Amino acid sequence: MDHIVTVQDAVTAFGDFMEPTAAELDAIEQEMPVILADVDLLDAQIITLDRIPTELDNRRICRARLRALTARIALASRTAAATVPGGAA
């Protein structure tokens, strides 16, 4: 006979100390432009999944790729500047 038990204790047992730290939240905040640019790129690509892309669709995807790349470059530049002593790159 199988016993039916609740897993509530196992799920909530780790709740108090599983919250993100301030440093993790700051890292997410710094990466947010990259995340949003990637979401815009995915949106532009999803629009064209069920049809042949028009010239407007191609330009929208191209602009979204450029924004995503620019956001990644900016994040990499900020990260590199933060790791070099004295703030010089």
Order of alpha helices (4+ residues) and beta strands (2+ residues): alpha-alpha-alpha
